[in-house]
Amino acid sequence: MNRYPLWKYIVIGVALLIGLLYTLPNFFGETPAVQVSPLRSSTKVDTALLGRVEDALSKAGIPTRGIFLDANSIKVRLADTDAQLRAKDVLQGALGESYIVALNLLSSSPQWLSTIGALPMYLGLDLRGGVHFLLEVDMRAALTQAAERYANDIRSGLRDKKIPYSGITRDGRTVQIRFKDSEARNRAIAEIERTMPDLALREQEQGGELRLIAQLKPEAQTRIQDFALQQNITTLRNRVNELGVAEPIVQQQGADRVVVQLPGVQDTAKAKDILGRTATLEVRLVDADPQSDPGRIAAAVGGQAPFGTELYYEPDGRPILVKKNVVLTGDRISDAQPGFDSQTGEPAVHINLDGSGARIFQQVTRENTGKRMAILLIEKGKAEVVTAPVIRQEIGGGRVQISGSMTTIEARDVALLLRAGALAAPMEIIEERTVGPSLGADNISKGFHSTLFGFAAIAVFMSIYYLVFGVISVLALAANVLFLVAMLSMLQATLTLPGMAAIALTIGMAIDANVLINERIREELRNGVSPQAAIHTGYERAFGTILDSNITTLIAGVALFAFGSGPVRGFAVVLCLGILTSIFSAVMVSRGMVNLVYGSRRKIEKLPIG
């Protein structure tokens, strides 16, 4: 009656073994490390680079706890944070600017566990320490940039179709095209409606001049704003990858905000510098400089810049007038690498343009030979002229170089930002939080001890109140915790403080199932049923109640996961997994132990159940 078939014991044994193996890595902790990754995607990470890293650390007298090569980087384990900081400085100096040397934390679990895929849970920002940013996207700027692009596209389209027009200007988010006759305007309307369906066109006549007003349709504006947000999220993820951060969180929050969490990041100043910079590139034509037109320059410096131009200053301080019309933007960049100017030897950034960008750049340089072109880098809403060279000849092939008064570090950072992708709209950091490693360790300690003390209190109560059956219930509860931690590790879930609270809650909920079973067995004994029958009936009749109560809680957990965000979803994941493991451990594991102890006895005088 109370005997399990062999296969059930095998299932329980295998489950316990797997749970133990996948829980073990979480007890080994983490060690300080440095991670070396190439700046250029074309640079290989191989044994030669591994040898250079080993030689550099050996010459500096820095002991290591292991150096290993993975797919995209080399990681070096170190004894403490002092050795970690020294190793970073030594490797950065030895390897030069072609490699990124980042601080990191690595699991200390044995290699054989990693070989079978047994990895520790990822710890969230509140447990591991790190940095949290909340960034807001400037949606107005996204629509303004879209209007500027459409103005350029209209200009190119009308020119290609040889449709005459008097001028094209952008006024806020609208584009105005001026014509001398209605025939040209009608042809322009037909062409724009055919090629640019996102624009709403409106005819206007002012002072005897025929005009066509183009404006983005509402649905197009919504689509552009959504694209800007998603493009910025992608760009931020690329930048985080360049930093070499393990398991970052970059996700949307609301309609125009992005949350970035970098657990384990110790170099927070560098992270803030890279993520907080909203570098975009713009190529514009120079309208005037002090040599070509000193009068207009003097007027602009006095505060009266001519219409359609903006006043900027070159790196050496000389003022220049730059046309507002943007020839090319950073979204046409396919690659950017730091390097040096072949003629002057100064640090520079070498840029490769995509096919469309290369054609535009070639056409502009062909039509403006002898004129100056300004390359502007825009960060946090402020634009500065990086360089403003004279166009000596037509430039084809899509290869562009920008150089100026920049250091090698500045050239590397600019290349990183441009290579990671242009932001579709400017972003601003509106919230920043830093959690130190010591605070994270304190949170882990408090969360662990609260769970341990709760477990110990439950164990004492169950053992006193239910005697042997209470001890079996405690062992089943321990198996439940083992299964839960193992599942979180297998899923590579991120554990946060709310997740630890869910583990504590799961312990309390899981013991309820054992209390139901034990009370049901006691009730059957009071009704005069034999001990063997009481065990059988107690488990059978309690199962339905256990299942009903856990399903209702599971529904609540699924709702929390579906409609919650951030820490709420983390709590819901742990809660739902805990419900599933508690059903298995409370019913199958505990009954398996009871059957092992009492199932083979033909006659039992009394059950030690209190």
C-alpha positions as CSV (number, residue, x, y, z in Angstrom):
1,M,0.0,0.0,0.0
2,N,2.8,2.4,1.0
3,R,5.5,1.2,-1.3
4,Y,6.9,3.2,-4.3
5,P,8.0,1.4,-7.4
6,L,11.7,1.5,-8.2
7,W,11.3,4.1,-11.0
8,K,9.8,6.7,-8.6
9,Y,12.8,6.4,-6.3
10,I,15.1,6.7,-9.3
11,V,13.3,9.9,-10.3
12,I,13.6,11.3,-6.8
13,G,17.3,10.4,-6.6
14,V,18.1,11.8,-10.0
15,A,16.2,15.0,-9.2
16,L,18.1,15.4,-5.9
17,L,21.5,14.7,-7.6
18,I,20.8,17.3,-10.4
19,G,19.6,19.8,-7.8
20,L,22.8,19.4,-5.8
21,L,25.0,19.7,-8.8
22,Y,23.3,22.9,-10.1
23,T,23.1,24.4,-6.6
24,L,26.8,23.9,-5.8
25,P,28.2,26.7,-8.0
26,N,26.3,29.3,-5.9
27,F,28.4,28.5,-2.8
28,F,31.8,29.3,-4.3
29,G,31.4,33.0,-4.6
30,E,33.2,35.4,-7.0
31,T,36.7,36.5,-7.4
32,P,38.0,39.9,-8.9
33,A,39.1,39.6,-12.5
34,V,40.1,41.6,-15.5
35,Q,38.7,41.0,-19.0
36,V,40.6,41.8,-22.1
37,S,38.7,42.1,-25.4
38,P,39.6,43.6,-28.8
39,L,38.5,47.1,-29.7
40,R,38.2,46.1,-33.4
41,S,35.9,43.2,-34.4
42,S,38.5,42.1,-36.9
43,T,41.2,41.6,-34.2
44,K,41.5,38.0,-33.1
45,V,41.6,36.7,-29.5
46,D,44.0,33.8,-29.7
47,T,46.8,32.1,-27.8
48,A,49.3,34.7,-29.0
49,L,47.3,37.4,-27.1
50,L,47.1,35.0,-24.1
51,G,50.8,34.8,-24.1
52,R,51.2,38.6,-24.1
53,V,48.8,38.9,-21.2
54,E,50.7,36.2,-19.2
55,D,54.1,37.8,-19.9
56,A,52.9,41.3,-18.9
57,L,51.5,40.1,-15.6
58,S,54.6,38.0,-14.9
59,K,57.0,40.9,-15.5
60,A,54.9,43.1,-13.2
61,G,55.0,40.4,-10.5
62,I,51.2,40.2,-10.3
63,P,50.2,36.6,-9.2
64,T,47.0,35.2,-10.8
65,R,44.5,32.5,-10.0
66,G,44.0,31.4,-13.6
67,I,44.1,32.9,-17.1
68,F,41.7,31.4,-19.7
69,L,40.6,32.1,-23.2
70,D,37.0,32.2,-24.3
71,A,35.2,33.0,-27.6
72,N,35.7,36.8,-27.5
73,S,38.0,37.7,-24.6
74,I,40.7,36.7,-22.2
75,K,39.8,36.6,-18.5
76,V,42.3,36.7,-15.6
77,R,41.4,35.7,-12.1
78,L,43.2,37.7,-9.3
79,A,43.5,37.4,-5.6
80,D,42.0,40.7,-4.5
81,T,40.9,44.1,-5.7
82,D,44.3,45.7,-5.3
83,A,45.8,43.1,-7.7
84,Q,42.9,43.6,-10.0
85,L,43.5,47.4,-10.3
86,R,47.2,46.9,-10.8
87,A,46.6,44.2,-13.4
88,K,44.3,46.5,-15.3
89,D,46.9,49.3,-15.5
90,V,49.6,46.9,-16.5
91,L,47.6,45.3,-19.3
92,Q,46.3,48.5,-20.6
93,G,49.8,49.8,-20.9
94,A,51.2,46.6,-22.4
95,L,48.5,46.0,-24.9
96,G,47.9,49.6,-26.0
97,E,44.7,51.2,-27.3
98,S,43.7,48.2,-29.5
99,Y,42.2,46.4,-26.6
100,I,39.6,47.1,-23.9
101,V,40.7,46.1,-20.4
102,A,37.6,46.0,-18.1
103,L,37.2,45.2,-14.4
104,N,34.9,42.2,-13.8
105,L,33.9,39.5,-11.3
106,L,34.0,35.8,-12.1
107,S,32.6,32.8,-10.4
108,S,35.0,30.7,-8.4
109,S,33.2,27.4,-9.0
110,P,35.4,24.5,-10.3
111,Q,35.8,24.0,-14.0
112,W,34.2,20.6,-14.0
113,L,30.9,22.2,-12.9
114,S,31.1,24.7,-15.7
115,T,31.8,21.9,-18.1
116,I,28.4,20.3,-17.4
117,G,26.7,23.6,-17.6
118,A,26.3,24.1,-13.8
119,L,26.7,27.9,-13.4
120,P,25.7,30.2,-10.5
121,M,22.7,32.4,-10.6
122,Y,23.3,36.0,-11.7
123,L,23.0,38.4,-8.9
124,G,21.0,41.7,-9.4
125,L,22.3,45.2,-8.8
126,D,21.1,45.2,-5.2
127,L,23.0,42.1,-4.4
128,R,26.2,42.3,-6.5
129,G,26.7,46.0,-6.6
130,G,26.9,48.1,-9.8
131,V,25.4,51.1,-11.4
132,H,21.8,52.0,-12.4
133,F,20.8,54.6,-14.9
134,L,17.5,55.9,-16.0
135,L,17.7,57.8,-19.4
136,E,15.0,59.8,-21.1
137,V,14.8,60.1,-24.9
138,D,14.2,63.6,-26.4
139,M,11.2,62.7,-28.7
140,R,11.0,66.3,-30.0
141,A,14.5,66.1,-31.3
142,A,13.7,62.7,-33.0
143,L,10.9,64.3,-35.0
144,T,13.0,67.4,-35.8
145,Q,15.8,65.1,-37.1
146,A,13.2,63.2,-39.2
147,A,12.0,66.4,-40.7
148,E,15.6,67.4,-41.6
149,R,16.1,64.0,-43.3
150,Y,12.9,64.4,-45.3
151,A,14.0,67.9,-46.4
152,N,17.2,66.4,-47.7
153,D,15.4,63.6,-49.4
154,I,12.9,66.0,-51.0
155,R,15.8,68.1,-52.3
156,S,17.6,65.1,-53.8
157,G,14.3,63.7,-55.3
158,L,13.3,66.9,-57.0
159,R,16.8,67.4,-58.3
160,D,16.9,63.9,-59.7
161,K,13.5,64.3,-61.5
162,K,14.5,67.8,-62.7
163,I,11.6,69.4,-61.1
164,P,12.4,73.2,-60.6
165,Y,11.9,74.8,-57.2
166,S,12.9,78.1,-55.7
167,G,14.1,76.8,-52.3
168,I,13.5,74.3,-49.5
169,T,13.6,75.2,-45.8
170,R,12.7,73.4,-42.6
171,D,10.6,75.3,-40.1
172,G,10.4,73.2,-36.9
173,R,8.8,69.9,-37.9
174,T,7.5,71.1,-41.3
175,V,9.3,71.4,-44.6
176,Q,8.4,74.3,-47.0
177,I,9.1,74.0,-50.7
178,R,8.8,77.2,-52.8
179,F,7.9,77.1,-56.5
180,K,7.6,79.7,-59.3
181,D,4.7,78.0,-61.1
182,S,1.8,75.6,-60.4
183,E,2.9,73.1,-62.9
184,A,6.2,72.5,-61.1
185,R,4.3,72.3,-57.8
186,N,1.9,69.7,-59.1
187,R,4.7,67.6,-60.4
188,A,6.4,67.8,-57.0
189,I,3.2,66.8,-55.2
190,A,2.9,63.7,-57.4
191,E,6.6,62.7,-56.9
192,I,6.5,63.3,-53.1
193,E,3.2,61.4,-52.6
194,R,4.7,58.5,-54.6
195,T,8.0,58.2,-52.8
196,M,7.2,59.6,-49.3
197,P,3.8,58.4,-48.2
198,D,4.4,59.4,-44.6
199,L,4.2,63.1,-45.5
200,A,1.0,65.1,-45.5
201,L,1.1,67.8,-48.1
202,R,-0.7,71.2,-48.0
203,E,-0.7,73.8,-50.7
204,Q,-0.2,77.5,-49.7
205,E,0.2,80.8,-51.5
206,Q,2.0,83.7,-49.8
207,G,3.0,87.0,-51.4
208,G,2.5,85.7,-54.9
209,E,4.8,82.7,-54.2
210,L,3.6,79.2,-54.5
211,R,4.5,76.9,-51.6
212,L,4.1,73.3,-50.6
213,I,4.0,72.5,-46.9
214,A,5.1,68.9,-46.0
215,Q,4.5,67.5,-42.5
216,L,4.7,64.1,-41.0
217,K,1.4,62.3,-40.5
218,P,0.4,61.4,-36.9
219,E,0.9,57.7,-37.4
220,A,4.3,58.3,-38.9
221,Q,5.3,60.5,-35.9
222,T,4.3,57.7,-33.6
223,R,6.3,55.2,-35.6
224,I,9.4,57.4,-35.6
225,Q,9.2,57.9,-31.9
226,D,8.9,54.1,-31.3
227,F,11.8,53.6,-33.7
228,A,13.9,56.2,-31.9
229,L,13.4,54.5,-28.6
230,Q,14.2,51.0,-29.9
231,Q,17.2,52.3,-31.8
232,N,18.5,53.9,-28.7
233,I,18.0,50.7,-26.7
234,T,20.0,48.8,-29.4
235,T,22.7,51.4,-29.3
236,L,23.0,51.3,-25.6
237,R,23.3,47.5,-25.6
238,N,26.1,47.8,-28.2
239,R,27.9,50.3,-25.9
240,V,27.5,48.1,-22.9
241,N,28.9,45.2,-24.9
242,E,31.9,47.4,-25.8
243,L,32.4,47.9,-22.0
244,G,32.6,44.1,-21.5
245,V,29.9,44.0,-18.9
246,A,28.4,40.5,-18.1
247,E,24.6,40.2,-18.0
248,P,23.6,43.9,-18.3
249,I,19.9,44.9,-18.2
250,V,18.8,47.4,-20.9
251,Q,15.1,47.7,-21.1
252,Q,12.3,50.1,-21.9
253,Q,10.4,51.8,-19.1
254,G,7.3,53.8,-20.2
255,A,7.0,55.5,-23.5
256,D,10.3,57.5,-23.6
257,R,12.6,56.1,-20.9
258,V,15.3,53.4,-20.8
259,V,16.6,51.6,-17.7
260,V,20.3,50.5,-17.8
261,Q,21.6,48.3,-15.0
262,L,25.2,47.1,-15.0
263,P,25.6,44.5,-12.1
264,G,29.2,43.9,-11.0
265,V,30.6,47.0,-12.7
266,Q,33.3,48.5,-10.6
267,D,34.5,51.1,-13.1
268,T,31.3,53.2,-12.7
269,A,32.9,56.5,-13.9
270,K,33.8,54.9,-17.3
271,A,30.3,53.4,-17.6
272,K,28.7,56.7,-16.9
273,D,31.0,58.4,-19.4
274,I,30.2,56.0,-22.2
275,L,26.5,55.7,-21.6
276,G,25.9,59.3,-20.7
277,R,27.5,60.5,-23.9
278,T,25.0,60.9,-26.7
279,A,27.4,61.4,-29.6
280,T,26.0,61.8,-33.0
281,L,27.9,62.9,-36.1
282,E,26.7,65.5,-38.6
283,V,28.4,66.5,-41.8
284,R,27.6,70.1,-43.0
285,L,29.1,72.5,-45.5
286,V,30.9,75.6,-44.3
287,D,29.2,78.9,-45.4
288,A,32.0,81.3,-44.4
289,D,35.2,81.6,-42.5
290,P,37.4,84.6,-41.4
291,Q,39.5,84.3,-44.6
292,S,36.6,84.1,-47.1
293,D,34.1,86.5,-45.6
294,P,35.4,88.4,-42.5
295,G,32.4,90.8,-42.5
296,R,29.8,88.0,-42.1
297,I,31.9,86.3,-39.5
298,A,32.1,89.5,-37.5
299,A,28.3,90.0,-37.7
300,A,27.8,86.4,-36.6
301,V,30.1,86.8,-33.6
302,G,28.1,89.9,-32.7
303,G,25.0,87.8,-32.5
304,Q,23.6,88.2,-36.0
305,A,24.2,85.0,-37.9
306,P,22.8,85.0,-41.4
307,F,19.6,83.0,-42.0
308,G,20.2,79.3,-42.6
309,T,23.6,79.3,-40.8
310,E,25.0,78.7,-37.3
311,L,28.1,80.0,-35.7
312,Y,30.7,77.4,-34.4
313,Y,34.3,77.5,-33.4
314,E,37.1,75.3,-34.8
315,P,39.3,73.4,-32.3
316,D,41.9,76.3,-32.6
317,G,39.2,78.9,-31.6
318,R,38.6,80.4,-35.0
319,P,34.9,81.1,-35.7
320,I,33.2,79.7,-38.8
321,L,29.6,79.8,-40.2
322,V,28.2,76.4,-40.9
323,K,25.0,75.8,-42.9
324,K,22.1,74.3,-41.0
325,N,21.4,71.8,-43.8
326,V,22.8,68.4,-42.7
327,V,24.5,66.6,-45.6
328,L,25.1,63.3,-43.7
329,T,24.4,61.9,-40.3
330,G,25.9,59.3,-38.1
331,D,23.3,56.7,-38.9
332,R,25.1,56.1,-42.2
333,I,28.3,54.9,-40.4
334,S,29.0,51.2,-40.7
335,D,32.3,51.2,-38.8
336,A,34.6,53.5,-37.0
337,Q,38.1,52.8,-35.7
338,P,40.7,54.9,-33.9
339,G,44.0,55.4,-35.7
340,F,46.4,58.1,-36.8
341,D,46.5,60.6,-39.6
342,S,48.9,59.3,-42.2
343,Q,50.3,62.9,-43.0
344,T,50.5,64.5,-39.6
345,G,50.6,61.5,-37.3
346,E,47.9,63.0,-35.0
347,P,45.2,60.7,-33.5
348,A,42.2,60.3,-35.8
349,V,39.1,58.3,-36.3
350,H,38.6,56.4,-39.5
351,I,35.0,56.0,-40.6
352,N,33.4,53.7,-43.1
353,L,30.1,54.7,-44.6
354,D,27.3,52.4,-45.8
355,G,26.3,52.3,-49.5
356,S,23.8,55.1,-49.3
357,G,26.1,57.3,-47.2
358,A,29.0,56.7,-49.6
359,R,27.0,57.8,-52.6
360,I,25.8,61.0,-50.8
361,F,29.3,61.8,-49.6
362,Q,30.7,61.3,-53.1
363,Q,28.1,63.5,-54.7
364,V,28.6,66.3,-52.1
365,T,32.3,66.3,-52.4
366,R,32.1,66.3,-56.2
367,E,29.7,69.3,-56.3
368,N,31.6,71.3,-53.6
369,T,35.3,70.8,-54.6
370,G,37.3,73.7,-53.2
371,K,34.9,74.4,-50.4
372,R,35.2,73.5,-46.8
373,M,33.2,70.8,-45.0
374,A,32.6,70.7,-41.3
375,I,32.3,67.5,-39.3
376,L,30.4,68.1,-36.1
377,L,30.2,65.9,-33.0
378,I,27.1,66.5,-31.0
379,E,27.0,65.4,-27.4
380,K,24.3,66.2,-24.8
381,G,22.7,68.8,-27.2
382,K,26.0,70.7,-27.7
383,A,27.8,70.6,-31.0
384,E,31.5,71.1,-31.6
385,V,33.5,71.2,-34.8
386,V,35.9,68.3,-34.8
387,T,37.5,69.3,-38.1
388,A,36.6,71.5,-41.1
389,P,38.9,70.5,-44.0
390,V,38.9,71.8,-47.5
391,I,37.4,69.4,-50.1
392,R,40.4,68.9,-52.5
393,Q,38.7,66.3,-54.7
394,E,35.8,64.0,-55.0
395,I,35.9,61.3,-52.3
396,G,34.5,57.9,-53.1
397,G,34.6,54.5,-51.5
398,G,32.9,55.6,-48.3
399,R,36.1,56.0,-46.3
400,V,36.3,59.2,-44.3
401,Q,38.8,60.4,-41.7
402,I,38.1,62.9,-38.9
403,S,41.0,64.4,-36.9
404,G,41.8,67.4,-34.9
405,S,43.1,68.3,-31.5
406,M,42.2,65.0,-29.8
407,T,44.2,62.5,-27.7
408,T,44.4,58.8,-28.5
409,I,41.9,58.1,-25.6
410,E,39.5,60.7,-27.0
411,A,39.8,59.1,-30.5
412,R,39.2,55.7,-29.1
413,D,36.1,56.8,-27.2
414,V,34.7,58.7,-30.2
415,A,35.2,55.7,-32.4
416,L,33.5,53.5,-29.8
417,L,30.4,55.7,-29.7
418,L,30.2,56.0,-33.5
419,R,30.8,52.3,-34.0
420,A,28.2,51.3,-31.4
421,G,25.6,53.1,-33.5
422,A,24.2,56.6,-33.7
423,L,21.5,57.5,-31.3
424,A,18.2,58.1,-33.1
425,A,17.5,60.9,-30.6
426,P,19.4,62.6,-27.8
427,M,19.2,61.0,-24.3
428,E,19.7,62.5,-20.9
429,I,20.5,60.7,-17.7
430,I,17.7,61.7,-15.3
431,E,18.5,59.2,-12.5
432,E,21.7,57.5,-11.4
433,R,22.2,55.1,-8.5
434,T,25.4,53.3,-7.5
435,V,25.4,50.2,-5.3
436,G,28.8,49.4,-3.9
437,P,30.1,45.8,-3.6
438,S,30.1,46.1,0.2
439,L,26.4,47.1,0.3
440,G,25.6,44.3,-2.1
441,A,27.5,41.8,0.1
442,D,25.6,43.1,3.1
443,N,22.3,42.6,1.3
444,I,23.3,39.0,0.5
445,S,24.3,38.4,4.1
446,K,21.0,39.8,5.5
447,G,18.9,38.0,2.9
448,F,20.7,34.7,3.5
449,H,20.5,34.9,7.3
450,S,16.8,35.8,7.3
451,T,16.0,32.8,5.1
452,L,18.3,30.5,7.2
453,F,16.7,31.7,10.5
454,G,13.3,31.2,9.1
455,F,14.1,27.7,8.0
456,A,15.7,26.9,11.3
457,A,12.6,28.1,13.2
458,I,10.3,26.1,11.0
459,A,12.5,23.0,11.5
460,V,12.4,23.3,15.2
461,F,8.7,23.7,15.3
462,M,7.9,20.9,12.9
463,S,10.3,18.5,14.7
464,I,8.7,19.2,18.1
465,Y,5.1,19.2,17.0
466,Y,5.2,16.3,14.5
467,L,8.2,14.3,15.7
468,V,9.6,11.9,13.1
469,F,7.1,13.1,10.5
470,G,8.1,16.7,11.2
471,V,11.8,15.7,10.6
472,I,10.7,14.2,7.2
473,S,8.8,17.4,6.4
474,V,11.9,19.4,7.2
475,L,14.0,17.2,4.9
476,A,11.4,17.6,2.1
477,L,11.5,21.4,2.7
478,A,15.3,21.3,2.3
479,A,14.9,19.4,-0.9
480,N,12.4,22.1,-2.1
481,V,15.0,24.8,-1.5
482,L,17.6,22.7,-3.3
483,F,15.3,22.3,-6.3
484,L,14.4,26.0,-6.4
485,V,18.0,27.2,-6.3
486,A,19.0,24.6,-8.9
487,M,16.2,25.7,-11.3
488,L,17.1,29.4,-10.9
489,S,20.7,28.5,-11.7
490,M,19.7,26.3,-14.7
491,L,17.6,29.1,-16.1
492,Q,20.4,31.6,-15.4
493,A,17.8,33.8,-13.7
494,T,18.9,37.1,-12.1
495,L,18.4,37.0,-8.3
496,T,17.5,40.3,-6.6
497,L,16.3,41.2,-3.1
498,P,12.7,40.7,-4.0
499,G,13.7,37.2,-5.3
500,M,15.3,36.4,-2.0
501,A,12.0,37.5,-0.3
502,A,10.2,35.1,-2.6
503,I,12.4,32.3,-1.6
504,A,11.6,33.0,2.1
505,L,7.9,33.1,1.2
506,T,8.2,29.9,-0.7
507,I,9.6,28.1,2.4
508,G,6.7,29.3,4.5
509,M,4.2,28.2,1.8
510,A,5.9,24.9,1.1
511,I,5.7,23.8,4.7
512,D,1.9,24.4,4.6
513,A,1.6,21.4,2.3
514,N,3.4,19.1,4.8
515,V,1.2,20.5,7.6
516,L,-1.9,19.6,5.6
517,I,-0.6,16.0,5.0
518,N,0.4,15.5,8.6
519,E,-2.8,16.8,10.0
520,R,-4.8,14.6,7.6
521,I,-2.8,11.6,8.8
522,R,-3.5,12.5,12.4
523,E,-7.2,12.9,11.6
524,E,-7.3,9.4,10.1
525,L,-5.6,8.0,13.1
526,R,-8.1,9.6,15.4
527,N,-10.9,8.0,13.3
528,G,-9.4,4.6,14.2
529,V,-7.8,3.9,10.8
530,S,-4.6,1.7,10.9
531,P,-1.3,3.5,10.6
532,Q,-0.6,2.2,7.1
533,A,-4.0,3.2,5.8
534,A,-3.8,6.6,7.6
535,I,-0.5,7.3,5.7
536,H,-2.1,6.3,2.4
537,T,-5.3,8.1,2.9
538,G,-3.6,11.2,4.4
539,Y,-1.4,11.7,1.3
540,E,-4.2,10.9,-1.2
541,R,-6.8,13.2,0.4
542,A,-4.4,16.1,1.1
543,F,-3.1,16.2,-2.5
544,G,-6.3,17.8,-3.8
545,T,-6.2,20.6,-1.2
546,I,-2.5,21.2,-1.8
547,L,-3.1,21.3,-5.6
548,D,-6.0,23.8,-5.3
549,S,-4.2,26.1,-3.0
550,N,-1.0,26.2,-5.0
551,I,-2.8,26.7,-8.3
552,T,-4.6,29.8,-7.0
553,T,-1.2,31.2,-5.8
554,L,0.3,30.3,-9.1
555,I,-2.4,32.3,-11.0
556,A,-1.5,35.3,-8.8
557,G,2.2,34.8,-9.6
558,V,1.6,34.6,-13.3
559,A,-0.5,37.8,-13.1
560,L,2.4,39.5,-11.3
561,F,4.8,38.4,-14.0
562,A,2.5,39.4,-16.9
563,F,1.6,42.9,-15.6
564,G,4.6,43.7,-13.4
565,S,8.0,45.0,-14.3
566,G,11.5,45.0,-12.9
567,P,11.7,43.7,-9.3
568,V,8.0,42.6,-9.3
569,R,8.6,40.2,-12.2
570,G,11.7,38.8,-10.5
571,F,9.6,38.2,-7.4
572,A,6.9,36.5,-9.5
573,V,9.4,34.2,-11.3
574,V,10.9,32.9,-8.0
575,L,7.4,32.5,-6.5
576,C,6.0,30.5,-9.5
577,L,9.1,28.2,-9.6
578,G,8.8,27.8,-5.8
579,I,5.2,26.7,-6.1
580,L,6.1,24.0,-8.6
581,T,9.0,22.7,-6.6
582,S,7.0,22.7,-3.4
583,I,4.3,20.5,-4.9
584,F,6.9,17.9,-6.0
585,S,8.9,18.0,-2.7
586,A,5.9,18.0,-0.4
587,V,4.1,15.2,-2.1
588,M,6.6,13.0,-3.9
589,V,9.8,13.5,-1.9
590,S,8.3,13.4,1.5
591,R,6.1,10.4,0.7
592,G,9.1,8.6,-0.8
593,M,10.9,9.0,2.6
594,V,7.9,7.9,4.6
595,N,7.5,4.8,2.3
596,L,11.2,4.0,2.8
597,V,10.8,4.2,6.6
598,Y,7.4,2.6,7.1
599,G,6.3,1.0,3.8
600,S,8.1,-2.3,4.4
601,R,6.7,-2.8,8.0
602,R,3.7,-5.1,8.1
603,K,2.5,-4.0,11.5
604,I,3.0,-0.6,13.0
605,E,1.8,0.0,16.6
606,K,1.9,3.8,16.6
607,L,3.0,6.5,14.2
608,P,5.4,9.2,15.7
609,I,3.4,12.1,14.4
610,G,2.6,13.9,17.7
